[in-house]
Amino acid sequence: MVNHFLGCLLSIAKRFGHASAEERSGLPESALQRIWRYVGDACGWLARVVRPVANSNLWRHTCFAFLS
């Protein structure tokens, strides 16, 4: 799921001409650090991840995953 959000954030960044968000250093980063590169690590970072993904209709619906 983290990779889905990272892909969505990259897509949104490219759509609005912010390709510099994808610049990588030579050091390995955790998934959370890669997300913070797009939205920052200040208070409210989770809302800054979810809001643009949902507003861009890129939200992955998982309601059927729990039905058997």
DSSP file (Angstrom, degrees, kcal/mol; ACC not computed):
  #  RESIDUE AA STRUCTURE BP1 BP2  ACC     N-H-->O    O-->H-N    N-H-->O    O-->H-N    TCO  KAPPA ALPHA  PHI   PSI    X-CA   Y-CA   Z-CA
    1    1 A M     >        0   0    0      0, 0.0     4,-2.1     0, 0.0     5,-0.2   0.000 360.0 360.0 360.0 -34.3    0.0    0.0    0.0
    2    2 A V  H  >  +     0   0    0      1,-0.2     4,-2.5     2,-0.2     5,-0.2   0.912 360.0  52.0 -62.6 -41.4    2.9    2.3    0.7
    3    3 A N  H  > S+     0   0    0      1,-0.2     4,-2.5     2,-0.2    -1,-0.2   0.855 106.3  54.9 -64.1 -33.2    4.2    1.9   -2.8
    4    4 A H  H  > S+     0   0    0      2,-0.2     4,-2.4     1,-0.2    -1,-0.2   0.944 109.9  45.6 -62.9 -47.1    0.7    2.8   -4.1
    5    5 A F  H  X S+     0   0    0     -4,-2.1     4,-2.7     2,-0.2    -2,-0.2   0.895 112.4  51.2 -64.3 -39.4    0.8    6.1   -2.2
    6    6 A L  H  X S+     0   0    0     -4,-2.5     4,-2.4     2,-0.2    -1,-0.2   0.921 111.0  48.3 -63.3 -42.6    4.3    6.8   -3.3
    7    7 A G  H  X S+     0   0    0     -4,-2.5     4,-2.5     2,-0.2    -2,-0.2   0.897 111.9  49.5 -63.3 -40.3    3.3    6.2   -6.9
    8    8 A C  H  X S+     0   0    0     -4,-2.4     4,-2.7     2,-0.2     5,-0.2   0.930 111.1  48.8 -63.4 -45.5    0.3    8.5   -6.5
    9    9 A L  H  X S+     0   0    0     -4,-2.7     4,-2.5     1,-0.2    -2,-0.2   0.893 112.1  49.1 -63.4 -39.2    2.3   11.3   -5.0
   10   10 A L  H  X S+     0   0    0     -4,-2.4     4,-2.6     2,-0.2    -1,-0.2   0.921 111.6  49.4 -64.1 -43.7    4.9   11.0   -7.8
   11   11 A S  H  X S+     0   0    0     -4,-2.5     4,-2.2     1,-0.2    -2,-0.2   0.915 112.9  46.5 -61.5 -44.0    2.1   11.1  -10.4
   12   12 A I  H  X S+     0   0    0     -4,-2.7     4,-1.6     2,-0.2    -1,-0.2   0.906 111.8  51.5 -65.2 -41.6    0.5   14.2   -8.8
   13   13 A A  H  <>S+     0   0    0     -4,-2.5     5,-3.5     1,-0.2    -2,-0.2   0.919 112.3  45.6 -62.3 -43.6    3.9   15.9   -8.5
   14   14 A K  H ><5S+     0   0    0     -4,-2.6     3,-1.4     3,-0.2    -1,-0.2   0.871 107.8  58.3 -67.2 -36.1    4.7   15.3  -12.1
   15   15 A R  H 3<5S+     0   0    0     -4,-2.2    -1,-0.2     1,-0.3    -2,-0.2   0.857 111.7  41.1 -60.7 -35.5    1.2   16.4  -13.1
   16   16 A F  T 3<5S-     0   0    0     -4,-1.6    -1,-0.3    -3,-0.1    -2,-0.2   0.234 122.0-104.1 -99.9  13.4    1.8   19.8  -11.5
   17   17 A G  T < 5S+     0   0    0     -3,-1.4     2,-0.4     1,-0.1    -3,-0.2   0.749  80.7 129.2  76.5  25.4    5.4   20.1  -12.7
   18   18 A H    > < +     0   0    0     -5,-3.5     3,-1.5    -6,-0.2    -4,-0.2  -0.450  15.2 146.6-106.9  57.8    7.2   19.3   -9.5
   19   19 A A  G >   +     0   0    0     -2,-0.4     3,-1.8     1,-0.3    -1,-0.2   0.696  57.2  78.1 -68.0 -18.5    9.5   16.7  -10.9
   20   20 A S  G >  S+     0   0    0      1,-0.3     3,-1.5    -3,-0.2    -1,-0.3   0.683  75.5  77.5 -66.1 -15.3   12.2   17.6   -8.5
   21   21 A A  G <  S+     0   0    0     -3,-1.5    -1,-0.3     1,-0.3    -2,-0.2   0.721  88.0  58.9 -65.3 -19.4   10.4   15.7   -5.8
   22   22 A E  G <  S+     0   0    0     -3,-1.8    -1,-0.3    -4,-0.1    -2,-0.2   0.506  73.7 124.3 -89.5  -4.4   11.8   12.5   -7.3
   23   23 A E    <   -     0   0    0     -3,-1.5     2,-0.4    -4,-0.2    -3,-0.0  -0.332  46.3-160.1 -58.8 133.9   15.4   13.4   -6.9
   24   24 A R        -     0   0    0      2,-0.0     2,-0.1    -2,-0.0    -2,-0.1  -0.904  11.3-141.9-120.7 145.6   17.2   10.7   -4.9
   25   25 A S        -     0   0    0     -2,-0.4     4,-0.1     2,-0.3     0, 0.0  -0.440  35.0-104.6 -90.0 175.7   20.4   10.7   -2.9
   26   26 A G  S    S+     0   0    0     -2,-0.1    -1,-0.1     2,-0.1    -2,-0.0   0.574  94.0  93.8 -77.6  -8.5   22.7    7.7   -2.9
   27   27 A L  S    S-     0   0    0      1,-0.1    -2,-0.3     0, 0.0     2,-0.1  -0.632  83.0-111.8 -88.3 142.0   21.6    6.7    0.6
   28   28 A P        -     0   0    0      0, 0.0     2,-0.3     0, 0.0    -1,-0.1  -0.440  35.0-160.6 -69.3 145.3   18.8    4.2    1.1
   29   29 A E        -     0   0    0     -2,-0.1     2,-0.1    -4,-0.1     0, 0.0  -0.927  16.2-118.4-126.1 149.8   15.6    5.6    2.6
   30   30 A S     >  -     0   0    0     -2,-0.3     4,-1.9     1,-0.1     5,-0.2  -0.344  36.5-105.1 -75.2 167.5   12.6    4.0    4.4
   31   31 A A  H  > S+     0   0    0      1,-0.2     4,-2.1     2,-0.2     5,-0.2   0.891 122.7  53.7 -61.5 -38.7    9.2    4.2    2.8
   32   32 A L  H  > S+     0   0    0      1,-0.2     4,-2.4     2,-0.2    -1,-0.2   0.893 106.9  50.9 -64.7 -39.3    8.2    6.8    5.4
   33   33 A Q  H  > S+     0   0    0      1,-0.2     4,-1.2     2,-0.2    -1,-0.2   0.875 109.0  51.5 -65.3 -36.7   11.2    9.0    4.5
   34   34 A R  H  X S+     0   0    0     -4,-1.9     4,-0.6     2,-0.2    -2,-0.2   0.884 110.5  48.6 -67.6 -37.2   10.3    8.8    0.8
   35   35 A I  H >X S+     0   0    0     -4,-2.1     4,-1.9     1,-0.2     3,-1.3   0.915 107.4  55.4 -65.5 -42.5    6.8    9.9    1.7
   36   36 A W  H 3X S+     0   0    0     -4,-2.4     4,-2.6     1,-0.3    -1,-0.2   0.781  95.2  67.8 -61.9 -26.4    8.1   12.8    3.8
   37   37 A R  H 3< S+     0   0    0     -4,-1.2    -1,-0.3     1,-0.2    -2,-0.2   0.844 109.6  36.4 -61.1 -31.8   10.1   13.9    0.8
   38   38 A Y  H << S+     0   0    0     -3,-1.3    -2,-0.2    -4,-0.6    -1,-0.2   0.872 134.9  18.8 -86.2 -41.0    6.8   14.8   -0.9
   39   39 A V  H  < S-     0   0    0     -4,-1.9     3,-0.2     1,-0.2    -3,-0.2   0.517 100.4-120.8-114.8  -7.4    4.7   16.1    2.1
   40   40 A G     <  -     0   0    0     -4,-2.6    -1,-0.2    -5,-0.3    -2,-0.1  -0.047  21.4 -99.4  83.2 166.7    7.2   17.0    4.8
   41   41 A D  S    S+     0   0    0     -4,-0.1    -1,-0.1    -5,-0.1     3,-0.1   0.232  78.7 117.5-111.4  13.5    7.4   15.5    8.3
   42   42 A A  S >  S-     0   0    0     -3,-0.2     3,-1.0     1,-0.2    -3,-0.0  -0.222  82.1 -62.4 -73.4 169.6    5.6   18.3   10.2
   43   43 A C  T 3  S+     0   0    0      1,-0.2    -1,-0.2     2,-0.1    -2,-0.0  -0.246 124.9  31.9 -53.1 134.6    2.4   17.8   12.1
   44   44 A G  T 3> S+     0   0    0     -3,-0.1     4,-1.6     3,-0.0    -1,-0.2   0.597  72.6 136.3  92.8  13.4   -0.5   16.8    9.7
   45   45 A W  H <>  +     0   0    0     -3,-1.0     4,-0.9     1,-0.2     5,-0.1   0.862  68.6  56.1 -64.7 -35.1    1.7   14.9    7.2
   46   46 A L  H >> S+     0   0    0      1,-0.2     4,-2.6     2,-0.2     3,-0.7   0.907 106.5  49.5 -65.1 -40.2   -0.7   12.0    7.0
   47   47 A A  H 3> S+     0   0    0      1,-0.2     4,-2.4     2,-0.2    -1,-0.2   0.863 107.0  56.0 -63.9 -34.8   -3.5   14.3    5.9
   48   48 A R  H 3< S+     0   0    0     -4,-1.6    -1,-0.2     1,-0.2    -2,-0.2   0.680 111.5  44.8 -72.9 -16.0   -1.2   15.8    3.3
   49   49 A V  H <X S+     0   0    0     -4,-0.9     4,-1.2    -3,-0.7    -2,-0.2   0.892 118.0  40.3 -84.8 -50.1   -0.7   12.3    1.9
   50   50 A V  H  X S+     0   0    0     -4,-2.6     4,-2.8     1,-0.2     5,-0.3   0.897 107.2  60.6 -70.2 -43.3   -4.3   11.2    1.9
   51   51 A R  H  X S+     0   0    0     -4,-2.4     4,-2.7     1,-0.2     5,-0.2   0.923 108.0  40.8 -57.5 -53.1   -6.1   14.4    0.8
   52   52 A P  H  > S+     0   0    0      0, 0.0     4,-1.3     0, 0.0    -1,-0.2   0.870 115.6  52.0 -67.4 -32.1   -4.4   14.8   -2.7
   53   53 A V  H  <>S+     0   0    0     -4,-1.2     5,-2.3     2,-0.2     6,-0.5   0.938 114.6  42.1 -66.3 -45.1   -4.6   11.0   -3.4
   54   54 A A  H ><5S+     0   0    0     -4,-2.8     3,-1.5     1,-0.2     5,-0.2   0.908 113.8  51.4 -67.4 -41.8   -8.3   10.9   -2.6
   55   55 A N  H 3<5S+     0   0    0     -4,-2.7    -1,-0.2    -5,-0.3    -2,-0.2   0.734 107.1  54.3 -69.3 -21.4   -9.0   14.2   -4.4
   56   56 A S  T 3<5S-     0   0    0     -4,-1.3    -1,-0.3    -5,-0.2    -2,-0.2   0.335 114.0-117.7 -91.2   6.5   -7.3   12.9   -7.5
   57   57 A N  T < 5S+     0   0    0     -3,-1.5    -3,-0.2     1,-0.1    -2,-0.1   0.837  83.2 119.9  59.0  35.4   -9.5    9.8   -7.6
   58   58 A L      < +     0   0    0     -5,-2.3    -4,-0.2    -6,-0.2     2,-0.2   0.280  32.2 129.0-107.4   7.5   -6.4    7.5   -7.0
   59   59 A W        -     0   0    0     -6,-0.5     2,-0.6    -5,-0.2    -9,-0.0  -0.447  57.4-133.1 -68.7 131.8   -7.7    6.1   -3.7
   60   60 A R        -     0   0    0     -2,-0.2     2,-0.4   -59,-0.1    -1,-0.1  -0.779  16.1-142.6 -89.2 119.5   -7.5    2.3   -3.7
   61   61 A H        +     0   0    0     -2,-0.6     3,-0.1     1,-0.1    -1,-0.0  -0.697  24.6 172.8 -85.5 128.4  -10.8    0.8   -2.4
   62   62 A T    >   +     0   0    0     -2,-0.4     3,-1.4     1,-0.1     4,-0.4   0.147  39.9 115.5-120.6  18.0  -10.2   -2.3   -0.2
   63   63 A C  G >  S+     0   0    0      1,-0.3     3,-0.8     2,-0.2     4,-0.2   0.820  77.7  53.1 -62.5 -30.5  -13.7   -3.0    1.1
   64   64 A F  G >  S+     0   0    0      1,-0.2     3,-0.9     2,-0.2    -1,-0.3   0.609  89.3  78.5 -81.1 -10.9  -14.0   -6.3   -0.7
   65   65 A A  G <  S+     0   0    0     -3,-1.4    -1,-0.2     1,-0.2    -2,-0.2   0.752  95.1  48.1 -67.6 -22.5  -10.7   -7.6    0.7
   66   66 A F  G <  S+     0   0    0     -3,-0.8     2,-0.3    -4,-0.4    -1,-0.2   0.460  90.9  94.7-100.1  -1.7  -12.4   -8.4    4.0
   67   67 A L    <         0   0    0     -3,-0.9    -3,-0.0    -4,-0.2     0, 0.0  -0.708 360.0 360.0 -88.9 140.2  -15.4  -10.2    2.5
   68   68 A S              0   0    0     -2,-0.3    -1,-0.1     0, 0.0    -4,-0.0   0.409 360.0 360.0-119.7 360.0  -15.2  -14.0    2.3
